Amino acid sequence: MSLLTGDQPQPCRLPETGTHITGLGCYSVGSVDCRESTKEDYLDSMEPVVFGVVELPRRSRGRLLLHGMVMFGREFCYAVEAAFVTPVLLSVGLPQSLYSLVWLISPILGFLLQPIIGSASDYCRSPWGRRRPYILALGIMMLVGLTLFLNGDAVISALVQDRSLKRIWAIVIVMFGVVLFDFAADFIDGPVKAYLFDVCSYTDKERGLHYHALLTGLGGAFGYLVGAMDWGHSSLGRLLGSEYQVIYFFSAMTWMVFLIVHLFSIPETPLTKDISLDVLTPNALLLLSTHSSSGGYGSLHGSMSQESEAELRPRSFSALGEANSVTSSAKQPNKEQKRMTLKSCLLAMINMPSHYRCLCVSHLLGWTAFLCNMLFFTDFMGQIVYKGNPYADHNSTAYERYERGVEIGCWGLCINAVSSALYSYVQRLLLPYIGLKGLYFVGYFVFGLGTSLIGLFPNIITTLILCSVFGVMSSTLYTIPFNLISEYHREEEVQRKMGKGNPAGQDRGTGVDCAALTCMVQLAQIIVGAGLGALVNMAGSVIVVVLSASTMSLIGCLFIALFIRYVE
């Protein structure tokens, strides 16, 4: 069987006339048990029949791998940015006191706009689907930003002769490229996750997230591996012009190919043609409510077969496949969710249940710790471990030591990416024993302990060995919070089916919840960008970046232990 087969939906088998479906089997209409059944029993018994028509098909491993390829490409480009953005900015003349400020612009925009994009994608009526138009637009923005970031200095050097003017324009172009790339790369994560949730069942979503984590780790590994090579003295480097042009060539090709593969991996049903979760029509509901007293299942069977296709309406958004609640549809069969405005979207985030807010706070702490370390790790290796100087003349020994430290830092980040891919499978082995909350705690604790040891013992061997703990944190941040979101939604659906749902929380789509988590990444970048540069100036050494990462991660451990809701 091909990897791409197995996407066929399970057929909806309607019961034979004169029988009822129950949790234990079928029995005839004339039995005593049938006459004593309540309306709720019929609603529950009809769920497989009614919702068989909207049941999401099981996705094959090949489809899920193709869908996750975008994470490989994104992380490949992310690795190039993380490894080279600080060295590139410093090499074009940006003062060290300002180099962290480059991370402020895109996260501020992202923090303000991410929920709006998430909500807008919930209601996008493009014939190509809800998520893919946004993913394509953001993918093009990533490519443009990457082009400016890695080629801006060379282009300005060829066009501008005045040295001072060239320095200013090089800083502007490179910074704009970094901001554009970072903005789009952060934004694209929300629609990608929501796209996965839209087209997959609950089991496939869990598998898909693990494949995302695996391919994220592999993409980062290959990206850092490309950055660790000395392309400047190779034949390819001489052909394309410089080391940065070679890295750009590999990055751009990888991103374009895997973005296209992702966009055509799993078909996405447009919203205007989507199957309604409010599939029960008023007539069908009336038949259900009066059925126990009137009998005659055959009449309902005929009504269902004749009216099911004619009266299906475009559903209001719920990306989770398990949102097939008969109870909620029965209570409000004609209700459609309203499109969120900026005000209503922010209110939905502010008024979300407390366990969602706690999850966002822990995500913020984790990403703040992770970014403190990752964005400046190669600079830490060049200045602290190899004792180089990025401001020295480019033909000096101090600058060569700094470049060597950056290359070895890329190898360390490659170790991080490989360990991230491996740990994504270790997570599956540990999950039955310690649960999602336990995995969440372990990821933060291991990262906090490892970064503290790197700060205390900054030598080459220790640092490279402990780079493996970065991958534990990376895999944790990319999977566990989204798994918890999925579990929380699943619990809410169970509660709604039991008539205990919270009406205030029903206006939240999963796109908004995923966007809320992604907003924490932008907010973490704002915190790192605004504070880390000043902290480095106060301490007089970039060693403070790994110590700050350790501190934030250990604080996150305590928060997870005390406030994150346990899910069995």
C-alpha positions in Angstrom: 0.0 0.0 0.0 1.3 3.4 -0.9 2.0 5.9 1.9 -0.6 8.2 0.4 -3.4 5.7 0.5 -5.7 5.3 3.4 -7.4 8.6 3.2 -10.8 7.2 2.5 -13.6 8.2 4.9 -15.5 5.6 6.7 -18.9 5.1 5.1 -22.0 6.2 7.0 -24.1 3.1 7.5 -27.7 3.9 8.3 -29.6 1.4 10.5 -32.2 -0.8 8.9 -35.8 0.2 9.2 -37.3 -0.8 12.5 -34.2 -0.9 14.5 -32.4 1.5 16.9 -28.8 1.9 17.6 -27.7 1.9 21.2 -24.3 1.6 22.9 -24.9 -2.2 23.2 -26.5 -3.0 19.9 -29.7 -2.9 18.0 -33.2 -3.8 19.1 -36.6 -3.7 17.6 -39.0 -0.8 17.8 -41.6 -2.8 19.6 -39.5 -3.7 22.7 -40.2 -2.4 26.1 -36.7 -0.8 26.4 -37.4 1.2 23.3 -40.7 2.6 24.7 -39.0 3.7 27.9 -36.0 5.4 26.3 -35.6 9.1 26.7 -35.0 11.8 24.1 -31.4 12.1 25.3 -30.9 8.4 24.6 -32.0 8.9 21.0 -29.8 11.9 20.6 -26.8 9.9 21.7 -27.8 6.9 19.7 -28.1 8.9 16.5 -24.7 10.5 16.8 -22.8 7.9 14.7 -25.6 8.0 12.1 -25.9 11.8 11.8 -22.2 12.6 12.0 -20.9 9.8 9.9 -21.4 12.1 6.9 -19.0 14.7 8.4 -16.5 12.3 10.0 -13.0 13.3 8.9 -11.1 10.5 7.0 -8.1 8.9 8.5 -5.0 10.4 7.0 -2.1 8.1 5.9 1.4 8.5 7.2 2.6 9.8 3.9 -0.1 12.6 3.8 0.9 13.6 7.4 4.6 13.7 6.5 3.9 15.8 3.4 1.8 18.1 5.5 4.7 18.5 8.0 7.3 19.3 5.4 6.5 23.0 5.8 7.9 22.7 9.3 11.1 21.3 7.9 11.5 24.2 5.5 10.5 26.8 8.1 12.9 25.5 10.7 15.7 25.2 8.1 15.3 29.0 7.4 14.8 29.7 11.1 18.1 27.9 11.8 19.9 30.1 9.3 18.4 33.2 10.9 19.2 32.2 14.4 22.8 31.3 13.5 23.6 34.3 11.4 21.4 37.3 12.3 23.5 38.6 15.1 26.8 38.0 13.3 25.4 39.7 10.2 24.0 42.7 12.1 27.3 43.1 14.0 29.4 42.8 10.8 27.5 45.5 9.0 28.2 47.9 12.0 25.1 47.7 14.3 26.2 48.6 17.9 26.0 45.8 20.4 23.8 47.8 22.7 21.1 47.9 19.9 21.4 44.4 18.4 18.6 42.9 20.5 16.2 45.7 19.4 15.9 44.2 16.0 13.6 41.6 17.6 11.1 44.2 18.8 9.4 45.4 15.6 8.1 42.1 14.2 6.9 40.7 17.6 5.0 43.9 18.4 3.2 43.7 15.1 2.7 39.9 15.6 1.3 40.3 19.1 -1.3 42.8 17.9 -2.2 41.2 14.6 -1.8 37.4 15.3 -5.3 36.9 16.9 -6.9 38.9 14.0 -5.2 36.7 11.4 -6.2 33.6 13.3 -9.8 34.7 13.5 -9.8 35.9 9.9 -8.6 32.5 8.7 -11.4 30.9 10.7 -13.9 32.6 8.3 -11.9 32.8 5.1 -14.1 31.7 2.2 -11.4 31.3 -0.5 -12.1 28.4 -2.9 -8.7 27.1 -2.0 -9.6 26.7 1.7 -9.4 28.7 4.9 -5.7 28.3 5.8 -3.8 27.8 2.7 -4.2 31.4 1.2 -2.7 32.8 4.5 0.1 30.2 4.5 1.0 31.0 0.9 1.1 34.8 1.5 3.2 34.4 4.6 5.5 32.0 2.8 6.2 34.5 0.1 6.9 37.2 2.8 9.4 34.8 4.4 11.2 34.3 1.1 11.4 38.1 0.6 12.7 38.7 4.1 15.3 35.9 3.8 16.5 37.5 0.5 17.0 40.9 2.0 18.6 39.5 5.2 21.3 37.4 3.5 21.9 39.6 0.4 21.3 43.1 1.6 24.9 43.9 2.5 26.2 42.6 -0.8 23.6 44.5 -2.8 24.2 47.8 -1.0 28.0 47.3 -1.3 27.6 47.0 -5.1 25.2 50.1 -5.4 26.6 52.5 -2.8 30.2 53.7 -2.8 30.2 56.1 0.2 31.4 54.2 3.2 29.2 55.8 5.9 26.1 55.9 3.7 26.8 52.2 2.8 26.9 51.3 6.4 23.6 53.0 7.2 21.8 51.5 4.2 23.2 48.0 4.9 21.9 48.1 8.5 18.5 49.3 7.3 18.1 46.7 4.6 19.3 43.8 6.7 17.2 44.8 9.7 14.1 45.1 7.4 14.8 41.6 6.0 15.1 40.2 9.5 11.9 41.8 10.7 9.9 40.7 7.6 11.2 37.2 7.8 10.7 36.9 11.5 7.2 38.4 11.3 6.1 35.9 8.6 7.8 32.9 10.1 6.2 33.4 13.5 2.7 34.1 11.9 2.7 31.0 9.7 2.8 28.6 12.7 -0.8 29.4 13.7 -2.4 28.7 10.3 -0.3 25.6 9.8 -1.5 24.1 13.1 -5.1 25.1 12.4 -4.8 23.6 8.9 -3.7 20.3 10.5 -6.6 20.5 13.0 -9.1 21.2 10.3 -8.3 18.2 8.1 -7.5 15.6 10.6 -9.3 13.5 13.2 -8.2 13.6 16.8 -5.9 10.6 16.4 -4.3 12.0 13.3 -3.8 15.4 14.9 -1.7 13.8 17.6 0.3 11.9 15.0 0.6 15.0 12.8 2.0 17.1 15.7 4.6 14.4 16.4 5.6 14.5 12.7 5.7 18.3 12.9 8.1 18.0 15.8 10.2 15.4 14.1 10.5 17.4 10.8 11.1 20.6 12.8 14.1 19.0 14.4 15.4 17.6 11.1 14.9 20.9 9.4 16.8 22.8 12.1 19.6 20.2 12.0 20.1 20.6 8.2 19.9 24.4 8.5 22.5 24.6 11.1 24.6 22.0 9.2 24.6 24.2 6.1 25.6 27.2 8.3 28.4 25.3 9.9 30.1 24.6 6.6 32.9 26.9 5.3 31.3 27.8 2.0 33.5 30.8 1.4 36.5 28.8 0.1 34.4 26.2 -1.8 33.8 26.2 -5.6 30.1 26.9 -5.0 31.0 29.9 -2.8 33.3 31.2 -5.6 30.5 30.6 -8.2 27.7 32.4 -6.2 29.9 35.1 -4.8 30.1 34.6 -1.0 29.3 32.3 1.8 26.0 34.1 2.5 24.8 33.6 -1.1 25.4 29.9 -0.9 23.4 29.7 2.3 20.7 31.8 0.8 20.5 29.5 -2.3 20.0 26.4 -0.1 17.5 28.1 2.2 15.4 29.6 -0.6 15.2 26.3 -2.6 14.4 24.3 0.5 11.6 26.7 1.6 10.0 27.0 -1.8 9.9 23.2 -2.5 8.6 22.2 0.9 6.0 25.0 1.0 4.6 23.8 -2.2 4.6 20.2 -1.0 2.7 21.3 2.1 0.1 23.3 0.3 -0.8 20.3 -1.9 -0.5 17.6 0.9 -4.1 17.3 2.1 -7.1 18.8 0.4 -8.9 21.6 2.3 -12.7 22.0 1.9 -13.7 25.7 1.4 -15.9 27.1 4.0 -18.7 27.8 1.6 -18.9 24.1 0.8 -18.0 22.7 4.2 -20.2 20.3 6.0 -22.2 21.8 8.8 -21.9 20.6 12.3 -25.4 21.8 12.8 -26.5 19.0 10.6 -29.7 18.3 12.5 -32.5 20.3 11.0 -35.5 21.4 13.0 -37.7 18.8 11.4 -35.1 16.1 12.2 -34.9 17.3 15.8 -38.7 17.3 16.1 -38.7 13.7 14.8 -36.0 12.8 17.4 -37.9 14.4 20.2 -41.2 12.7 19.5 -39.8 9.4 18.3 -40.0 7.6 21.6 -43.7 8.1 21.8 -44.6 7.8 18.1 -42.3 5.0 17.1 -41.8 4.4 13.4 -38.1 4.7 12.8 -38.6 4.2 9.1 -40.0 7.7 8.8 -36.9 9.2 10.3 -34.7 7.1 8.1 -36.5 8.3 5.0 -36.3 11.9 6.2 -32.6 11.7 6.9 -31.8 10.1 3.5 -33.9 12.7 1.6 -33.0 15.9 3.6 -29.4 15.3 4.8 -27.7 16.7 1.7 -30.3 19.3 0.9 -30.2 21.0 4.3 -26.4 20.9 5.1 -25.2 24.4 5.8 -21.6 25.8 6.0 -20.5 25.1 9.6 -19.3 27.7 12.0 -15.6 27.1 12.8 -14.3 24.4 15.0 -11.0 23.0 13.8 -11.1 20.0 16.1 -12.6 17.0 14.4 -14.2 15.9 17.7 -16.4 19.0 17.8 -19.4 16.9 16.6 -21.7 17.6 19.5 -25.3 16.6 18.9 -26.4 18.3 22.1 -25.1 21.7 21.2 -26.6 21.4 17.7 -29.9 20.4 19.1 -30.1 23.3 21.4 -29.1 25.9 18.7 -29.6 24.2 15.3 -29.5 27.4 13.3 -26.9 29.4 15.2 -23.8 30.6 13.3 -20.8 32.1 15.0 -20.1 35.7 14.2 -16.9 36.9 12.6 -14.6 38.3 15.3 -13.5 42.0 15.2 -10.4 43.2 16.9 -12.3 44.1 20.0 -14.2 40.8 20.2 -11.1 38.8 19.4 -9.1 40.4 22.2 -12.1 39.9 24.6 -12.2 36.3 23.7 -8.6 35.9 24.6 -8.9 37.9 27.8 -12.1 36.1 28.9 -10.8 32.6 28.0 -11.0 30.0 30.8 -8.3 30.2 33.4 -6.5 27.0 32.3 -6.0 28.5 28.8 -4.6 31.7 30.4 -2.2 29.6 32.5 -1.1 27.7 29.4 -0.4 31.0 27.6 1.7 32.3 30.6 3.7 29.1 30.8 4.3 29.3 27.0 5.5 32.8 27.4 8.0 31.8 30.1 9.2 28.9 28.0 9.7 30.9 24.8 11.4 33.8 26.7 13.9 31.3 28.1 14.4 29.6 24.8 14.9 32.8 22.8 17.3 34.3 25.3 19.6 31.4 24.5 18.9 30.5 20.9 19.0 34.0 19.3 22.4 34.8 20.8 24.0 31.4 21.1 26.4 31.7 18.2 27.4 35.2 19.4 28.0 33.6 22.9 30.2 31.0 21.3 32.2 33.5 19.3 32.7 36.0 22.2 32.8 33.9 25.4 33.9 30.4 24.4 36.3 31.4 21.6 37.1 34.9 22.9 36.7 36.5 19.6 35.7 40.1 18.7 33.0 40.8 16.1 34.0 44.4 15.8 37.6 43.7 14.9 39.0 44.0 11.4 37.8 41.2 9.2 41.4 40.1 8.5 42.4 40.1 12.2 42.9 37.0 14.4 40.2 38.2 16.9 37.6 38.3 14.1 38.7 34.9 12.8 38.3 33.5 16.3 34.8 35.0 16.4 33.9 33.5 13.0 35.2 30.1 14.2 33.1 30.4 17.3 30.0 31.1 15.1 30.7 28.0 13.0 31.1 25.8 16.1 27.9 27.4 17.5 26.1 26.2 14.4 27.3 22.7 15.1 26.0 23.0 18.6 22.6 24.2 17.3 22.7 21.2 14.9 23.0 18.9 17.9 20.1 20.8 19.4 18.0 20.1 16.3 18.9 16.4 16.1 18.0 16.0 19.8 14.7 17.8 19.2 13.8 15.2 16.5 14.8 12.3 18.6 13.0 13.6 21.7 9.8 13.9 19.8 9.7 10.1 19.8 10.9 9.8 23.4 7.9 11.9 24.3 5.6 9.3 22.9 7.3 6.6 25.1 7.1 8.8 28.2 3.6 10.0 27.7 1.7 7.0 29.2 3.9 7.2 32.3 4.1 10.9 33.2 1.3 12.5 31.1 1.3 15.8 29.2 1.9 17.9 32.3 4.8 15.8 33.3 6.4 16.1 29.8 5.9 19.8 30.0 7.6 20.1 33.3 10.5 17.8 32.3 11.2 19.9 29.1 11.5 23.1 31.1 13.6 21.6 33.9 16.1 19.9 31.7 16.6 23.1 29.6 17.0 25.2 32.7 19.6 22.9 34.3 21.5 22.5 31.0 21.8 26.3 30.3 22.9 27.0 33.9 25.8 24.5 33.5 26.7 26.1 30.1 26.9 29.6 31.8 28.9 28.2 34.7 31.3 26.2 32.6 31.7 27.9 29.2 34.1 25.5 27.5 33.8 23.9 24.1 33.2 20.3 25.1 30.7 21.0 27.9 28.8 23.4 25.7 28.5 21.1 22.8 27.3 18.2 24.9 24.7 20.3 26.7 23.4 21.6 23.4 21.3 18.4 23.3 19.0 19.9 26.1 18.0 22.7 23.8 16.3 20.1 21.6 14.3 18.9 24.6 12.9 22.4 25.1 12.3 22.9 21.4 10.3 19.7 21.0 8.3 20.5 24.2 7.4 24.0 23.0 6.3 22.9 19.6 4.1 20.0 20.7 2.9 19.9 24.3 1.0 23.2 24.5 -0.9 22.4 21.3 -1.6 18.9 22.5 -3.0 20.5 25.7 -5.2 22.8 23.6 -6.5 19.8 21.7 -7.3 18.0 25.0 -9.0 21.0 26.5 -11.3 21.3 23.5 -12.0 17.7 23.6 -13.1 18.0 27.3 -15.3 21.0 26.4 -17.0 19.0 23.7 -17.7 16.2 26.2 -19.1 18.7 28.6 -21.3 20.3 26.0 -22.7 16.9 25.0 -23.6 16.4 28.7 -25.3 19.9 28.8 -22.6 21.4 30.9 -20.9 23.6 28.3 -19.9 27.2 28.9 -21.7 29.5 26.5 -19.1 32.1 26.9 -16.4 29.8 25.6 -18.3 28.6 22.5 -17.3 31.7 20.4 -13.6 30.7 20.5 -12.3 28.9 17.4 -9.2 26.8 17.6 -7.6 29.3 15.2 -7.9 31.9 17.9 -6.5 29.6 20.6 -3.5 28.6 18.4 -3.0 32.3 17.7 -3.1 33.1 21.4 -0.3 30.7 22.0 1.7 32.0 19.1 1.2 35.5 20.4 3.2 34.4 23.4 6.1 33.8 21.1 5.9 37.5 19.9 5.6 38.7 23.4 8.6 36.7 24.4 10.6 38.3 21.6 9.4 41.7 22.8 10.7 41.0 26.3 14.0 39.6 25.0 14.5 42.4 22.5 13.7 45.2 25.0 15.6 43.8 27.9 18.4 41.6 26.9 20.6 44.2 25.3 20.4 46.5 28.3 21.1 43.4 30.5 24.2 42.6 28.5 25.5 46.2 28.8 24.9 46.1 32.6 26.7 42.8 33.0 29.4 43.7 30.5 29.3 40.2 29.0 27.0 38.1 26.8 27.3 35.2 29.3 24.2 36.8 30.9 22.1 35.4 28.0 22.4 31.8 29.0 22.0 32.6 32.7 18.8 34.5 31.9 17.5 31.6 29.9 18.2 29.2 32.8 16.4 31.5 35.3 13.3 31.9 33.1 13.1 28.2 32.4 13.2 27.2 36.1 10.5 29.8 36.9 8.5 28.2 34.2 8.9 24.8 35.9 7.4 26.1 39.1 4.5 27.7 37.2 3.8 24.4 35.3 3.8 22.5 38.6 1.4 24.9 40.3 -1.0 26.2 37.6 -1.1 24.0 34.5 -4.2 21.8 34.5 -3.6 18.1 34.5 -5.0 16.1 31.6 -5.3 12.3 31.8 
